[in-house]
């Protein structure tokens, strides 16, 4: 009877608990102690404090590749992971790497190969040494383009062929200089659409990370994994602690699914969320540069809602960020990226 009672209890548990409530909080950095580049920089002392927070909390810090491996092999279970990633391969990474070695934490470095050896970039020799010391290296294209943008008069076929040429050049550079081809990818500027995702899959990458904030869970899109940016005003220790504690706000479907804004502005986003573990009436949307957006529940029992900004989005990239407290405590987070390719943006 005791055994039958145990089986009955299992059957009554919520499905999401049986499926596992594991998560991975990914963080993205770019430059270290380079205050000229305020929006993507973090000073070394603040970065050291980030690592100290991880140490004091006993966080399980793993390479991004391990998170991806677990997702591909069935999920994260009920465990919580943290992955630290760095984009672009600037030489200032060497300053951060010394701290990472002191704390014994792994890191994943995404490299755009055309820049290697440039004035402010790591050389191939330095990258080879770092890889030998355990740094996981991922692809970041060759030329760091805005991958969703077509040139004037460029057909879809010509655009995709240009991207393929860029990815081939990157792949061959890694093979020639490091002796291997990375299987993890980071979209330059965090920008992607369905065609870009498909192309990255075709080139044999296991997963790709973007730059919209959020928490990875078992049902996350492997080719649009979210990361919390840690640069400029978002790099404070308080912000890091807050993002480290976040749990996933699980989105079951989104319409439109593509982040490229091609219709009305402000865009209307319709979501179906797993609201069972949320205090749904306290769900809030924040719009980049505007404050709170408008949240309309279409069917709270089914988790269906409609979200829009109060004003048109003005920048090249914007986000609708949803947060809600959980019934078991803590906060849940999801961010939907919007891209306006017609807005020019030069440099990085």
Phi, psi and omega in degrees: 000320179299320180295317179296323178295323179295318178297319179297320178299317179300319181295331182275347181293148177301145183301321184295332178289316179298326182283346181101140181246029180294157178208162174225124177261113182258142180235143179241131174238161176233294187240152183231124182057042175235074187298344176300332183251071193301322188288338182242008184260152169223136179284153187297325180294320177294319178298319177299322178294325174302312181295325179294322176300314179300318181296313183293329179275355181065033183296145177269096183266123183227163173295151176303323180302328178289321176300313181297317179302315180295320177298320180287334183264010175128348174128178185268002181063227176247021184266159177243129182238158174229136174232135178255127181233152180225130181258147165093340175071037175290152183294337179295346175301330181300327177294317180291325184296327177298320177292318179301320178294321179299322182270350179075028183258137176282166181209153176245126184246122180261129190237126170268113200289331180298333184275346185302132180088356177290174189305319184250017184244156175296149176270168176297324179296317178294320178296320178297319178295315180298317179298320177295337179267009173104001179287127176280130184245132180238167180274150183215030187072180174269309190258001180058054181275167165281100192293337182276352185270134170261146175284164180303127178077003183279129177284165177302318181295319180292321177300311180295323178294323177297317178295320178299317179299318179296314181293324177296317181298318177297313181301315181291327178295316177298315182297318182291317189265332182244346176082013177206165177245123180299152177243011173240146187225147173235127179289129174303134182063006182073016187262137179201162166219187185297320180296317180294317177301315180299320180296317179297320175299315182300331181275009171087010177288143179280332183195164179219141179252149178244206180229009171286143184282158180152180185240133180283137175220181188300330182263009179296147174291118182297342181249025172203045183292133182280153174221145175275118178292137178235081179207152178057226184291345181270001187264005183296159179296322179297318178295320179297314179301317181299313182291327179297327183275350185292148176245161183287136166264106193278120178261123182273329175201153180222141177220121358288152181276329181286141177282348182284122182278111184238358181239224185293152179225116013285145181285150175259127181245125175249129184235153163242120184244156172279094187267002186299329182254014180253152166272088194299326183292348178255009177294133183229146175247135174243135182252134181309123175074006185232336189096214187287139172265186182259124179247125178236118177281123177272324177201097186296325180297325179267357179076023182266129180214161179238137185229141173209158175278162179276339180224162177299147174288139188248332183272177176293319179238137177220168182218144163257114182250123181255135173227149178204142175288150179267152179295333180262012182101169180076177182235150181244148191219138171213141178229130178255124183275140170238136179235134175245091187299337183289345179273120184288145177211121183248144175078170175202000000 
